[in-house]
């Protein structure tokens, strides 16, 4: 009933109203009431393209790897800076961009151990070269549900996904796709085992020289891009 307490309540009320008014002008109230669940049929991440990704961080079962995009391809961010297999990098990025929602539930209603979303489960972080966060989520087990595959005869597998960004971690999703096999045997398959890095965009000529079968002479062919 004191005047000071009444003034304090008035200041707090004015601050809350100011925040709500600012968010309304911004077009949403996500910061006040939380981010709503992504609807079925929509993608979890729509805010970046393939070329926007400049850093990939992955962890699974206590093993962690961090890779950055360089002029020599994807390389480990830590010594000895081994190259990352570009096919694995592409698979992770395309999988993240293609996470289409089938169903969702509030995270507090989900048994994390049952769906494989423990602290040591597969986690993927994608960032830009400038350090901006593009996607951060955990991958759980495969779900019993299958998704229609319009591109082939076999249905698509689905997995449990929990985004880790602020405001999004309140929901667990069932999404189309499965890259869990990429993480078999730790992450030893992420290393690019080819002896040389060749950027195909810089190739201007391919020369093949070899001996013809049954002849002593050599034959040479030269190929140019068209």
C-alpha positions as CSV (number, residue, x, y, z in Angstrom):
1,X,0.0,0.0,0.0
2,X,3.0,2.3,0.1
3,X,3.5,4.9,-2.6
4,X,7.0,3.6,-3.5
5,X,5.7,0.0,-4.0
6,X,2.8,1.4,-6.2
7,X,5.3,3.4,-8.3
8,X,7.5,0.2,-8.7
9,X,4.5,-1.8,-10.0
10,X,3.6,1.1,-12.4
11,X,7.2,1.2,-13.7
12,X,7.2,-2.6,-14.2
13,X,3.8,-2.5,-16.0
14,X,5.0,0.3,-18.3
15,X,8.2,-1.7,-19.1
16,X,6.2,-4.8,-20.0
17,X,3.8,-2.8,-22.1
18,X,6.7,-1.2,-23.9
19,X,8.3,-4.5,-24.7
20,X,5.0,-5.9,-26.0
21,X,4.4,-2.8,-28.1
22,X,7.9,-3.1,-29.6
23,X,7.4,-6.7,-30.5
24,X,4.0,-6.0,-32.0
25,X,5.7,-3.4,-34.3
26,X,8.3,-6.0,-35.2
27,X,5.4,-8.3,-36.3
28,X,5.4,-11.0,-33.6
29,X,5.3,-11.7,-29.9
30,X,7.7,-14.6,-29.9
31,X,10.0,-13.0,-27.3
32,X,7.0,-12.6,-25.0
33,X,5.0,-15.8,-25.4
34,X,7.6,-18.1,-27.0
35,X,8.1,-19.3,-30.6
36,X,5.2,-21.5,-31.8
37,X,5.8,-24.9,-33.1
38,X,6.7,-25.2,-36.8
39,X,3.7,-26.6,-38.6
40,X,3.7,-30.0,-40.4
41,X,4.8,-29.7,-44.0
42,X,7.1,-26.8,-43.3
43,X,10.9,-26.8,-42.9
44,X,12.6,-26.1,-39.6
45,X,15.2,-23.9,-41.1
46,X,14.5,-21.5,-44.0
47,X,16.9,-18.7,-43.1
48,X,20.0,-19.8,-45.0
49,X,21.3,-21.3,-48.3
50,X,24.1,-23.7,-49.0
51,X,26.8,-21.1,-49.7
52,X,25.9,-19.3,-46.4
53,X,27.4,-22.1,-44.3
54,X,31.1,-21.5,-43.4
55,X,31.4,-23.6,-40.3
56,X,30.2,-27.0,-39.3
57,X,30.4,-28.3,-35.7
58,X,29.3,-31.9,-35.0
59,X,29.4,-34.0,-31.8
60,X,28.3,-37.6,-31.1
61,X,28.9,-39.9,-28.2
62,X,31.5,-37.7,-26.6
63,X,33.5,-37.1,-29.9
64,X,33.5,-33.6,-31.3
65,X,34.6,-32.1,-34.6
66,X,34.7,-28.6,-36.0
67,X,35.3,-27.7,-39.6
68,X,35.6,-24.5,-41.5
69,X,35.3,-23.8,-45.2
70,X,38.6,-22.6,-46.8
71,X,40.0,-22.2,-50.3
72,X,41.3,-25.7,-50.0
73,X,37.9,-27.1,-49.1
74,X,36.5,-28.0,-45.7
75,X,39.2,-28.4,-43.1
76,X,39.4,-29.2,-39.4
77,X,39.5,-26.1,-37.3
78,X,42.1,-27.6,-35.0
79,X,45.6,-29.0,-35.8
80,X,46.6,-31.0,-37.9
81,X,43.8,-29.4,-40.0
82,X,42.8,-32.5,-41.9
83,X,40.4,-32.1,-44.8
84,X,36.8,-33.0,-44.3
85,X,35.2,-35.2,-47.0
86,X,33.1,-32.6,-49.0
87,X,30.4,-35.2,-49.5
88,X,29.8,-35.4,-45.8
89,X,29.7,-31.6,-45.5
90,X,27.2,-31.4,-48.3
91,X,25.1,-34.2,-46.7
92,X,24.9,-32.4,-43.4
93,X,24.1,-29.0,-44.9
94,X,21.4,-30.4,-47.3
95,X,19.9,-32.5,-44.5
96,X,19.6,-29.4,-42.2
97,X,18.0,-27.4,-45.0
98,X,15.6,-30.2,-45.8
99,X,14.3,-30.9,-42.3
100,X,10.6,-31.0,-43.2
101,X,8.3,-31.4,-40.2
102,X,5.9,-34.4,-40.0
103,X,4.7,-33.9,-36.4
104,X,5.7,-32.2,-33.2
105,X,5.2,-32.2,-29.4
106,X,6.3,-30.1,-26.5
107,X,9.7,-31.2,-25.2
108,X,8.4,-31.6,-21.6
109,X,6.0,-34.3,-22.9
110,X,8.8,-36.3,-24.5
111,X,11.0,-38.9,-22.7
112,X,14.4,-37.8,-24.0
113,X,16.0,-41.2,-23.3
114,X,13.3,-43.0,-25.1
115,X,13.7,-41.0,-28.3
116,X,17.5,-40.8,-28.2
117,X,17.8,-37.0,-27.4
118,X,20.3,-37.4,-24.6
119,X,23.2,-35.0,-23.9
120,X,25.6,-37.3,-25.8
121,X,23.3,-37.7,-28.9
122,X,24.3,-36.3,-32.3
123,X,24.3,-32.5,-32.3
124,X,24.9,-30.3,-35.3
125,X,25.7,-26.6,-35.4
126,X,25.9,-24.7,-38.6
127,X,27.4,-21.1,-38.8
128,X,28.3,-18.5,-41.3
129,X,31.9,-17.4,-42.0
130,X,31.2,-14.2,-39.9
131,X,30.2,-16.3,-36.9
132,X,26.4,-16.0,-37.2
133,X,24.4,-19.1,-36.0
134,X,22.4,-20.7,-38.8
135,X,21.1,-23.9,-37.3
136,X,21.7,-25.8,-34.0
137,X,19.9,-29.1,-33.2
138,X,20.1,-32.6,-31.8
139,X,19.2,-35.8,-33.7
140,X,17.5,-38.6,-31.9
141,X,16.6,-42.1,-33.0
142,X,14.6,-43.1,-36.0
143,X,10.9,-42.9,-35.5
144,X,8.3,-45.7,-36.4
145,X,6.8,-43.3,-39.0
146,X,7.7,-43.3,-42.7
147,X,7.2,-40.5,-45.1
148,X,6.1,-40.8,-48.7
149,X,8.9,-40.6,-51.2
150,X,7.8,-39.0,-54.4
151,X,11.2,-39.4,-56.0
152,X,11.5,-43.2,-55.5
153,X,9.8,-46.4,-54.6
154,X,11.0,-46.7,-51.0
155,X,9.5,-44.5,-48.3
156,X,11.7,-42.0,-46.4
157,X,12.8,-42.6,-42.9
158,X,12.1,-40.0,-40.2
159,X,14.0,-39.0,-37.1
160,X,13.4,-37.1,-33.8
161,X,14.9,-33.6,-34.0
162,X,15.2,-31.0,-31.1
163,X,16.3,-27.5,-32.1
164,X,18.6,-25.9,-29.6
165,X,18.1,-22.3,-30.4
166,X,16.5,-20.0,-27.9
167,X,12.7,-20.2,-28.2
168,X,12.8,-23.3,-30.4
169,X,14.0,-25.9,-27.9
170,X,10.5,-26.1,-26.3
171,X,9.4,-28.5,-29.1
172,X,10.6,-31.9,-30.4
173,X,9.9,-32.7,-34.0
174,X,9.6,-35.7,-36.3
175,X,11.4,-34.7,-39.5
176,X,12.0,-36.4,-42.8
177,X,15.5,-37.8,-43.4
178,X,18.2,-39.8,-41.7
179,X,22.0,-39.1,-41.6
180,X,22.7,-41.2,-38.5
181,X,24.8,-43.7,-40.5
182,X,27.3,-40.9,-41.2
183,X,28.3,-41.0,-37.5
184,X,29.1,-44.7,-37.4
185,X,32.4,-45.6,-35.8
186,X,32.8,-42.2,-34.3
187,X,33.6,-39.7,-37.0
188,X,36.6,-41.3,-38.7
189,X,34.7,-41.3,-42.1
190,X,34.5,-37.5,-42.0
191,X,38.2,-37.3,-43.0
192,X,38.9,-36.9,-46.7
193,X,41.2,-39.8,-47.5
194,X,42.1,-38.6,-51.0
195,X,45.8,-37.7,-51.3
196,X,45.2,-34.4,-53.2
197,X,42.6,-31.7,-53.1
198,X,41.4,-30.7,-56.5
199,X,38.8,-28.0,-56.9
200,X,36.9,-29.0,-60.0
201,X,35.8,-25.4,-60.6
202,X,39.5,-24.6,-61.4
203,X,40.1,-27.5,-63.8
204,X,40.7,-26.3,-67.4
205,X,42.2,-29.3,-69.0
206,X,42.5,-33.1,-68.3
207,X,45.3,-35.0,-70.0
208,X,45.2,-38.8,-70.0
209,X,48.1,-40.8,-71.4
210,X,48.5,-44.5,-71.5
211,X,49.8,-47.4,-73.5
212,X,47.3,-49.2,-75.8
213,X,46.8,-52.8,-75.2
214,X,48.8,-55.0,-77.6
215,X,50.8,-52.0,-78.8
216,X,54.1,-50.4,-77.8
217,X,53.1,-46.9,-78.7
218,X,51.4,-44.5,-76.2
219,X,48.2,-42.7,-76.8
220,X,47.3,-39.4,-75.3
221,X,43.9,-37.6,-75.1
222,X,43.2,-34.1,-73.8
223,X,39.8,-33.0,-72.6
224,X,38.6,-29.4,-72.1
225,X,35.4,-28.2,-70.3
226,X,32.5,-27.3,-72.5
